[in-house]
Amino acid sequence: MTFVKRPGSCFCLDHLKMEILLEVLTYIYIYFIIYFLKPEKHPVTKMRIS
């Protein structure tokens, strides 16, 4: 809604936020797949969570 008034800065910021959000979600998704498929091979991640 705000990028209609200022298409330069606000739209870029929103776009950047969306890209960062997608990247974070992708990393979390991959992390959970690895964690649930091979939990015995990742003791470090287990210690980090608990």
KOLMIZA-861327 format. One line per 4 residues: for each residue y, x, z of N, C-alpha, C. Coordinates in nm, 3 decimals. Each point is the difference from the previous one (the first is absolute). Layout:
<nodes>
Y:X:Z:Y:X:Z:Y:X:Z ~ ...
</nodes>
This chain:
<nodes>
-0.119:0.082:0.000:0.119:-0.082:0.000:0.127:0.087:0.000 ~ -0.003:0.111:0.074:0.118:0.083:0.009:0.019:0.085:-0.126 ~ -0.108:0.024:-0.076:0.014:0.086:-0.116:0.069:-0.071:-0.116 ~ 0.026:-0.132:0.015:0.074:-0.071:-0.105:0.146:0.042:0.003
0.055:0.019:0.122:0.139:0.042:0.011:0.017:0.146:-0.041 ~ -0.091:0.086:0.050:0.009:0.142:-0.034:-0.134:0.045:-0.060 ~ -0.016:-0.010:-0.131:-0.128:0.035:-0.061:-0.032:0.149:0.009 ~ 0.100:0.083:0.022:-0.026:0.145:0.002:-0.075:0.045:0.122
0.063:-0.012:0.118:-0.055:0.062:0.120:-0.110:-0.086:0.064 ~ 0.028:-0.129:0.018:-0.092:-0.083:0.078:-0.134:-0.015:-0.071 ~ 0.003:-0.018:-0.131:-0.125:-0.018:-0.072:-0.083:0.127:0.008 ~ 0.066:0.115:-0.008:-0.073:0.126:0.010:-0.064:0.013:0.138
0.074:-0.037:0.103:-0.055:0.009:0.135:-0.118:-0.094:0.016 ~ 0.013:-0.124:-0.048:-0.111:-0.094:0.012:-0.121:0.050:-0.078 ~ 0.023:0.053:-0.119:-0.109:0.051:-0.082:-0.069:0.116:0.070 ~ 0.078:0.089:0.061:-0.055:0.113:0.072:-0.084:-0.048:0.118
0.052:-0.100:0.072:-0.074:-0.055:0.114:-0.134:-0.056:-0.046 ~ 0.001:-0.074:-0.111:-0.124:-0.058:-0.050:-0.099:0.108:-0.039 ~ 0.047:0.107:-0.066:-0.091:0.106:-0.041:-0.059:0.071:0.122 ~ 0.083:0.027:0.101:-0.050:0.064:0.121:-0.101:-0.090:0.070
0.030:-0.131:0.005:-0.091:-0.094:0.063:-0.135:-0.002:-0.073 ~ 0.005:-0.003:-0.133:-0.125:0.000:-0.077:-0.079:0.128:0.025 ~ 0.069:0.115:0.004:-0.068:0.126:0.025:-0.066:0.000:0.137 ~ 0.073:-0.047:0.102:-0.055:-0.003:0.136:-0.121:-0.093:0.006
0.011:-0.117:-0.063:-0.112:-0.093:0.001:-0.121:0.059:-0.071 ~ 0.024:0.072:-0.110:-0.110:0.062:-0.072:-0.069:0.105:0.086 ~ 0.080:0.084:0.069:-0.059:0.103:0.085:-0.079:-0.062:0.114 ~ 0.053:-0.108:0.062:-0.071:-0.068:0.108:-0.131:-0.059:-0.053
0.005:-0.058:-0.121:-0.119:-0.060:-0.060:-0.108:0.106:-0.022 ~ 0.038:0.113:-0.062:-0.095:0.109:-0.023:-0.052:0.054:0.132 ~ 0.088:0.012:0.100:-0.037:0.054:0.130:-0.106:-0.089:0.065 ~ 0.018:-0.132:-0.006:-0.097:-0.090:0.062:-0.132:0.001:-0.075
0.005:0.011:-0.134:-0.124:0.008:-0.078:-0.080:0.124:0.043 ~ 0.068:0.115:0.007:-0.068:0.123:0.040:-0.050:-0.013:0.144 ~ 0.081:-0.060:0.086:-0.035:-0.009:0.142:-0.122:-0.089:0.021 ~ -0.008:-0.112:-0.074:-0.110:-0.093:0.020:-0.126:0.044:-0.075
0.016:0.069:-0.112:-0.119:0.044:-0.074:-0.066:0.119:0.067 ~ 0.080:0.100:0.042:-0.057:0.120:0.060:0.068:0.032:0.133 ~ -0.025:-0.079:0.104:0.066:0.027:0.128:-0.056:0.123:0.070 ~ -0.127:0.032:-0.026:-0.059:0.114:0.069:0.052:0.132:-0.052
0.055:0.002:-0.123:0.051:0.124:-0.057:0.148:0.021:0.032 ~ 0.062:-0.094:0.072:0.143:0.014:0.031:0.023:-0.016:0.150 ~ -0.041:0.098:0.080:0.023:-0.011:0.144:0.146:0.015:0.037 ~ 0.077:0.071:-0.083:0.142:0.022:0.029:0.076:-0.132:-0.008
-0.031:-0.080:-0.103:0.069:-0.128:-0.015:-0.039:-0.094:0.114 ~ -0.125:0.008:0.046:-0.042:-0.082:0.113:0.082:0.034:0.124 ~ 0.019:0.129:0.025:0.075:0.043:0.117:0.146:-0.044:-0.012 ~ 0.053:0.002:-0.122:0.139:-0.040:-0.019:0.020:-0.147:0.033
-0.095:-0.084:-0.040:0.016:-0.145:0.021:-0.011:-0.034:0.147 ~ -0.103:0.054:0.069:-0.024:-0.038:0.139:0.079:0.086:0.097
</nodes>
